[in-house]
Amino acid sequence: MDRSCQDVHVQARAAIGGLWSRPGFRNAILVAVWLAAAINLVRGYRFALGRPGMGLGDFHVYLEATRWWRGGKPLYEYATDLGLGFTYPPFAALVLAPWGFLSDGAADVLWTLTTLVSTAAFGVVLGQRTRPEWPRAVRWAVSGALVAVLSETVLVHANLATGNISLILALLSLVECSRLFRSHRWGALSGVATAIKLTPGLFLVLHLLVDRKRAVWSIGAAIAATALAAVALPSESWTYWTHALWQTGRVGEVDYLGNFTWTGVVARAGVEGGAGRLVGLAIGAVTAVAALWNARRHWEDNPVAAAAIVGCASVVAAPISWPHHAVWLLAWASCCLLSTSWLLRTVGALILLLLLVWVPLGSALGVGAGGSALAAVPVLAMSLAAVLRVPVVVERERS
């Protein structure tokens, strides 16, 4: 960058800083971004519940499976007309069973509101904790802008449309890893998330590497919740850990375009069968190891990025992950966008833009080679998180 360009940037920053120091301008920006956030959250509510007979498919599997189990039937023998069944550990049934006491309509509304609140909280935590040294008003403006953008992406819409629990679980790990609350006991959130769904278990490994006190709480919570489920649902626990867990075909086919994992990329590339699955899982395992190494070097100075890196690896390393699981890509793209690197800011902006236009772009490309190439992009982006450094300049308080 030559001297004249540097002078222009300095003058631009000074002008923006001068405007921001004026309360009227600052308040107008805050009102504008949070109004946009509120509008998009309302749009998300209408998207989830405004299509009769089209929404919350995963959530209704939760509801009907727990109702089936309460009726005295084996939990893991439940199946819809499409062959969909309960695929989570038994503790998830204890967590989700209370929703089955509500009518379908009331449960749909409350679950959708919970997902929308989680979306807003996800954006707020990213805005508040990625650059905690920024002034409070700036952080709230960034938070509002992130909520407005993230709530319009295909990944959040996938959670709203299916009623999946993935975004809520991601929020639990993001809250504790961001050190929004300083106590090591907040490590228990990832433990509870792991007992509900196994993939957050990679955060337990991260805690072992970077924060042993937090690891005690996270691993202890996972064991306690799993033991509670074993006492309350002994036969279901035996069935899950010895049989149902290993039936990955109950979740879906690995070569579907929506499978955002290395196993899916390899299968769509034409390497089928056991060999393809082995290759995909091997690449995923390497990605997970690299992500843990990268997260460890981010932990002290940028714990939000550390959480996003491990979260992305938990998605691509699994045999099957759908778009609603990949919300961690939103966290990593946001960290890039708020970093001090112009290259990473560009990468973050491009990823978020892609996720905003995903549906029309996917429709244009179809299910052939173009669609397969598009489906590989999120996997490549989440794998890139395992090796890239996300720089920030902070006056970091130590945990």
C-alpha positions as CSV (number, residue, x, y, z in Angstrom):
1,M,0.0,0.0,0.0
2,D,1.6,3.4,-1.0
3,R,1.7,6.5,1.2
4,S,-1.3,8.2,-0.5
5,C,-3.5,5.1,0.1
6,Q,-2.4,5.0,3.8
7,D,-3.3,8.7,4.2
8,V,-6.8,8.1,2.7
9,H,-7.4,5.2,5.1
10,V,-6.2,7.3,8.1
11,Q,-8.5,10.1,7.1
12,A,-11.4,7.8,6.6
13,R,-10.9,6.2,10.0
14,A,-10.7,9.6,11.6
15,A,-13.9,10.7,9.9
16,I,-15.8,7.6,11.0
17,G,-14.4,8.0,14.5
18,G,-15.6,11.5,14.6
19,L,-19.1,10.6,13.5
20,W,-19.2,7.7,16.0
21,S,-18.4,10.0,18.9
22,R,-21.7,11.9,18.3
23,P,-24.4,10.2,20.3
24,G,-27.1,10.9,17.7
25,F,-25.2,9.1,15.0
26,R,-24.1,6.3,17.3
27,N,-27.7,5.7,18.5
28,A,-29.0,5.8,14.9
29,I,-26.6,3.1,13.9
30,L,-27.6,0.9,16.9
31,V,-31.3,1.4,16.2
32,A,-30.8,0.6,12.5
33,V,-28.9,-2.7,13.0
34,W,-31.1,-4.0,15.8
35,L,-34.2,-3.1,13.8
36,A,-32.8,-5.1,10.9
37,A,-32.0,-7.9,13.3
38,A,-35.6,-7.9,14.7
39,I,-37.1,-7.9,11.2
40,N,-35.0,-10.8,10.1
41,L,-35.9,-12.8,13.3
42,V,-39.6,-12.2,12.6
43,R,-39.0,-13.3,9.0
44,G,-37.3,-16.5,10.4
45,Y,-40.4,-17.2,12.5
46,R,-42.6,-16.9,9.5
47,F,-40.3,-19.0,7.5
48,A,-40.4,-21.8,10.1
49,L,-44.1,-21.8,10.8
50,G,-45.7,-20.0,7.8
51,R,-45.6,-23.1,5.5
52,P,-48.4,-25.5,6.6
53,G,-47.3,-29.1,6.7
54,M,-43.7,-28.2,5.8
55,G,-41.8,-27.4,9.0
56,L,-40.0,-28.8,12.0
57,G,-39.6,-32.3,10.7
58,D,-36.8,-33.2,13.1
59,F,-38.6,-31.7,16.0
60,H,-41.6,-33.8,15.4
61,V,-39.5,-36.9,15.3
62,Y,-38.3,-35.9,18.8
63,L,-41.9,-35.3,19.9
64,E,-43.4,-38.5,18.5
65,A,-40.4,-40.7,19.6
66,T,-40.6,-39.6,23.2
67,R,-44.4,-40.0,23.1
68,W,-43.9,-43.5,21.7
69,W,-41.4,-44.3,24.5
70,R,-43.8,-42.9,27.2
71,G,-46.4,-45.3,25.9
72,G,-44.1,-48.2,26.9
73,K,-42.6,-48.9,23.5
74,P,-38.8,-49.2,22.8
75,L,-37.4,-45.7,22.0
76,Y,-35.1,-46.8,19.2
77,E,-37.8,-48.8,17.4
78,Y,-39.8,-45.7,16.6
79,A,-39.9,-44.8,12.9
80,T,-41.9,-42.3,10.8
81,D,-43.5,-43.3,7.5
82,L,-40.2,-42.1,5.9
83,G,-38.2,-44.4,8.2
84,L,-36.8,-41.6,10.4
85,G,-36.2,-42.5,14.0
86,F,-34.7,-41.2,17.2
87,T,-30.9,-41.1,16.7
88,Y,-29.6,-39.2,19.7
89,P,-28.3,-40.7,23.0
90,P,-30.9,-41.6,25.7
91,F,-30.2,-38.5,27.7
92,A,-31.6,-36.5,24.8
93,A,-34.9,-38.3,25.3
94,L,-35.0,-37.1,28.9
95,V,-34.4,-33.5,27.8
96,L,-36.9,-33.6,24.9
97,A,-39.6,-35.6,26.6
98,P,-41.3,-32.6,28.3
99,W,-42.0,-31.0,24.9
100,G,-44.2,-34.1,24.1
101,F,-46.7,-33.1,26.8
102,L,-47.6,-30.0,24.8
103,S,-49.9,-29.9,21.8
104,D,-48.1,-29.9,18.5
105,G,-49.0,-26.3,17.8
106,A,-47.8,-25.0,21.1
107,A,-44.6,-27.0,21.0
108,D,-43.9,-25.7,17.5
109,V,-44.3,-22.1,18.5
110,L,-42.2,-22.5,21.7
111,W,-39.4,-24.5,20.0
112,T,-39.2,-22.0,17.1
113,L,-39.0,-19.1,19.6
114,T,-36.3,-21.0,21.4
115,T,-34.3,-21.4,18.2
116,L,-34.7,-17.7,17.4
117,V,-33.6,-16.6,20.8
118,S,-30.6,-19.0,20.5
119,T,-29.8,-17.4,17.1
120,A,-29.8,-13.9,18.6
121,A,-27.7,-15.1,21.5
122,F,-25.3,-16.7,19.1
123,G,-24.7,-13.4,17.3
124,V,-24.5,-11.4,20.6
125,V,-21.9,-13.7,22.1
126,L,-19.8,-13.4,18.8
127,G,-20.2,-9.7,18.8
128,Q,-19.4,-9.2,22.5
129,R,-16.5,-11.7,22.9
130,T,-14.6,-11.9,19.7
131,R,-13.2,-8.4,20.2
132,P,-13.9,-7.6,23.9
133,E,-11.5,-4.6,23.9
134,W,-13.8,-2.7,21.6
135,P,-16.0,0.0,23.2
136,R,-19.4,-1.3,24.4
137,A,-21.4,0.6,21.8
138,V,-19.3,-0.8,19.0
139,R,-19.7,-4.3,20.3
140,W,-23.5,-4.0,20.5
141,A,-23.6,-2.5,16.9
142,V,-21.5,-5.5,15.7
143,S,-23.8,-7.9,17.6
144,G,-26.9,-6.5,16.0
145,A,-25.3,-6.6,12.5
146,L,-24.3,-10.2,13.1
147,V,-27.8,-11.2,14.3
148,A,-29.3,-9.6,11.2
149,V,-26.9,-11.4,8.8
150,L,-26.7,-14.8,10.5
151,S,-30.5,-15.1,10.9
152,E,-30.8,-14.9,7.1
153,T,-28.3,-17.6,6.2
154,V,-29.2,-21.0,4.9
155,L,-27.6,-22.7,8.0
156,V,-29.9,-20.9,10.5
157,H,-32.9,-21.4,8.1
158,A,-32.1,-25.1,8.1
159,N,-32.4,-25.2,11.9
160,L,-35.6,-23.2,11.8
161,A,-37.1,-25.4,9.0
162,T,-36.3,-28.7,10.6
163,G,-36.6,-27.7,14.3
164,N,-33.2,-29.3,14.9
165,I,-31.4,-28.9,18.2
166,S,-28.0,-28.3,16.7
167,L,-27.9,-24.5,17.0
168,I,-29.0,-24.6,20.6
169,L,-26.2,-27.1,21.4
170,A,-23.6,-25.0,19.5
171,L,-24.7,-22.0,21.6
172,L,-23.9,-23.9,24.9
173,S,-20.3,-24.6,23.8
174,L,-19.8,-21.1,22.4
175,V,-21.0,-19.4,25.6
176,E,-18.6,-21.4,27.8
177,C,-15.6,-21.2,25.5
178,S,-16.0,-17.5,25.0
179,R,-15.5,-16.9,28.7
180,L,-18.7,-14.9,28.9
181,F,-18.8,-16.3,32.4
182,R,-15.4,-16.8,34.0
183,S,-16.0,-19.8,36.2
184,H,-14.5,-23.1,35.1
185,R,-17.8,-24.7,36.0
186,W,-19.2,-23.4,32.8
187,G,-17.3,-26.3,31.1
188,A,-20.3,-28.4,32.1
189,L,-22.3,-27.0,29.2
190,S,-20.3,-28.9,26.6
191,G,-20.6,-32.0,28.8
192,V,-24.4,-31.7,28.8
193,A,-24.3,-31.0,25.0
194,T,-22.2,-34.2,24.5
195,A,-24.7,-36.3,26.4
196,I,-27.5,-35.0,24.2
197,K,-25.5,-35.4,20.9
198,L,-22.1,-36.9,20.7
199,T,-20.3,-34.5,18.3
200,P,-19.8,-31.8,20.9
201,G,-17.5,-34.3,22.6
202,L,-14.6,-32.8,20.7
203,F,-14.8,-29.8,23.1
204,L,-14.1,-32.1,26.0
205,V,-10.8,-33.0,24.3
206,L,-10.1,-29.3,23.8
207,H,-10.6,-28.7,27.5
208,L,-8.2,-31.5,28.3
209,L,-5.6,-29.8,26.2
210,V,-6.1,-26.2,27.4
211,D,-8.0,-26.0,30.7
212,R,-7.9,-29.1,33.0
213,K,-10.3,-27.5,35.5
214,R,-12.8,-26.9,32.8
215,A,-12.3,-30.4,31.5
216,V,-13.2,-31.9,34.9
217,W,-16.5,-30.1,34.8
218,S,-17.2,-30.9,31.1
219,I,-16.3,-34.6,31.3
220,G,-18.0,-34.9,34.7
221,A,-21.2,-33.4,33.3
222,A,-21.2,-35.8,30.3
223,I,-20.6,-38.8,32.5
224,A,-23.3,-37.7,35.1
225,A,-25.9,-37.0,32.4
226,T,-25.2,-40.3,30.6
227,A,-25.4,-42.2,33.9
228,L,-28.7,-40.5,34.8
229,A,-30.0,-41.7,31.4
230,A,-28.8,-45.2,32.1
231,V,-30.7,-45.3,35.4
232,A,-33.8,-43.8,33.9
233,L,-33.7,-45.7,30.6
234,P,-31.7,-48.8,31.1
235,S,-32.9,-50.8,28.2
236,E,-32.8,-47.8,25.8
237,S,-29.2,-47.1,27.0
238,W,-28.1,-50.6,26.3
239,T,-29.7,-50.6,22.9
240,Y,-28.2,-47.3,21.9
241,W,-24.6,-47.9,23.0
242,T,-24.5,-51.5,21.7
243,H,-26.6,-51.3,18.5
244,A,-28.3,-48.0,17.5
245,L,-25.2,-45.8,17.7
246,W,-23.5,-47.9,15.0
247,Q,-26.3,-47.7,12.5
248,T,-25.3,-44.6,10.7
249,G,-27.6,-45.4,7.8
250,R,-30.5,-44.4,10.1
251,V,-29.4,-40.7,9.8
252,G,-29.2,-40.6,6.0
253,E,-27.2,-41.5,3.0
254,V,-23.6,-40.3,2.9
255,D,-23.6,-39.1,-0.7
256,Y,-26.5,-36.7,-0.3
257,L,-25.5,-33.1,-1.4
258,G,-26.5,-31.9,2.1
259,N,-23.9,-34.0,3.8
260,F,-21.3,-31.5,4.8
261,T,-18.5,-33.9,5.8
262,W,-15.4,-35.3,4.2
263,T,-17.1,-38.7,4.0
264,G,-19.8,-37.0,1.9
265,V,-17.3,-35.2,-0.3
266,V,-15.4,-38.5,-1.0
267,A,-18.6,-40.4,-1.7
268,R,-19.8,-37.7,-4.1
269,A,-16.4,-37.8,-5.8
270,G,-17.1,-41.4,-6.8
271,V,-15.2,-43.4,-4.1
272,E,-18.1,-45.5,-2.8
273,G,-18.5,-48.2,-0.3
274,G,-16.3,-49.1,2.7
275,A,-13.2,-47.7,1.0
276,G,-14.8,-44.3,0.5
277,R,-16.1,-44.1,4.0
278,L,-12.6,-45.1,5.4
279,V,-10.9,-42.4,3.3
280,G,-13.5,-39.8,4.3
281,L,-13.2,-40.6,8.0
282,A,-9.4,-40.6,7.8
283,I,-9.4,-37.1,6.3
284,G,-11.9,-36.0,8.9
285,A,-9.7,-37.4,11.7
286,V,-6.7,-35.5,10.4
287,T,-8.8,-32.4,10.3
288,A,-9.9,-32.9,13.9
289,V,-6.3,-33.3,15.1
290,A,-5.2,-30.2,13.2
291,A,-8.2,-28.3,14.6
292,L,-7.3,-29.2,18.2
293,W,-3.8,-28.0,17.6
294,N,-5.0,-24.7,16.0
295,A,-7.6,-24.2,18.7
296,R,-5.0,-24.7,21.4
297,R,-2.8,-21.8,20.0
298,H,-5.9,-19.6,19.9
299,W,-7.2,-20.4,23.4
300,E,-5.5,-17.6,25.4
301,D,-5.9,-14.7,23.0
302,N,-9.0,-15.6,20.9
303,P,-11.1,-18.3,22.7
304,V,-14.1,-17.6,20.4
305,A,-12.1,-18.6,17.4
306,A,-10.9,-21.6,19.3
307,A,-14.5,-22.7,19.8
308,A,-15.4,-22.0,16.2
309,I,-12.4,-24.1,14.9
310,V,-13.2,-27.1,17.1
311,G,-16.9,-26.8,16.2
312,C,-16.2,-26.8,12.5
313,A,-14.0,-29.9,12.9
314,S,-16.8,-31.7,14.8
315,V,-19.0,-31.2,11.7
316,V,-16.6,-32.3,8.9
317,A,-15.1,-35.2,10.9
318,A,-18.4,-36.9,11.5
319,P,-19.7,-39.5,9.0
320,I,-22.8,-37.5,8.3
321,S,-23.6,-33.8,9.1
322,W,-26.4,-31.8,7.6
323,P,-26.6,-28.0,7.0
324,H,-28.3,-27.4,10.4
325,H,-25.2,-28.9,12.1
326,A,-22.8,-26.6,10.3
327,V,-23.7,-23.4,12.2
328,W,-20.2,-23.4,13.5
329,L,-19.1,-22.1,10.1
330,L,-21.1,-19.0,10.9
331,A,-19.0,-18.5,14.0
332,W,-15.7,-19.0,12.2
333,A,-16.7,-16.7,9.3
334,S,-17.7,-14.0,11.9
335,C,-14.3,-14.4,13.6
336,C,-12.6,-13.9,10.3
337,L,-14.7,-10.9,9.5
338,L,-13.7,-9.3,12.9
339,S,-10.0,-10.2,12.7
340,T,-7.1,-7.8,12.0
341,S,-6.3,-9.5,8.7
342,W,-7.7,-8.0,5.5
343,L,-7.4,-11.4,3.8
344,L,-9.4,-13.2,6.5
345,R,-12.0,-10.4,6.6
346,T,-12.5,-10.9,2.9
347,V,-12.8,-14.7,3.4
348,G,-15.3,-14.2,6.2
349,A,-17.4,-11.8,4.1
350,L,-17.4,-14.2,1.1
351,I,-18.5,-17.2,3.2
352,L,-21.4,-15.2,4.8
353,L,-22.4,-13.9,1.3
354,L,-22.3,-17.5,0.0
355,L,-24.5,-18.7,2.8
356,L,-27.0,-15.8,2.2
357,V,-27.4,-16.7,-1.5
358,W,-27.0,-20.5,-1.1
359,V,-30.6,-21.5,-2.0
360,P,-30.9,-19.7,-5.4
361,L,-27.3,-20.6,-6.3
362,G,-27.8,-24.3,-5.5
363,S,-31.0,-24.3,-7.5
364,A,-29.2,-22.8,-10.5
365,L,-26.4,-25.4,-10.3
366,G,-28.7,-28.4,-9.7
367,V,-27.7,-31.8,-8.4
368,G,-24.9,-32.6,-10.9
369,A,-21.2,-31.7,-10.8
370,G,-22.0,-28.1,-10.0
371,G,-24.1,-29.0,-7.0
372,S,-21.4,-31.4,-5.8
373,A,-18.8,-28.7,-6.1
374,L,-20.9,-26.2,-4.2
375,A,-21.6,-28.8,-1.4
376,A,-17.8,-29.2,-1.0
377,V,-17.2,-25.5,-0.4
378,P,-18.5,-25.5,3.3
379,V,-16.5,-28.6,4.0
380,L,-13.3,-27.0,2.6
381,A,-14.1,-23.7,4.5
382,M,-14.6,-25.6,7.8
383,S,-11.4,-27.6,7.2
384,L,-9.5,-24.4,6.4
385,A,-10.4,-23.3,9.9
386,A,-8.2,-26.1,11.3
387,V,-5.0,-24.5,10.0
388,L,-5.5,-20.8,9.7
389,R,-4.6,-18.3,12.4
390,V,-7.3,-15.7,13.2
391,P,-5.4,-12.7,14.5
392,V,-6.9,-10.1,16.9
393,V,-5.3,-7.4,19.0
394,V,-6.8,-7.5,22.5
395,E,-6.0,-6.5,26.0
396,R,-6.8,-10.0,27.1
397,E,-7.9,-10.8,30.6
398,R,-6.6,-14.3,31.5
399,S,-8.9,-17.0,32.8
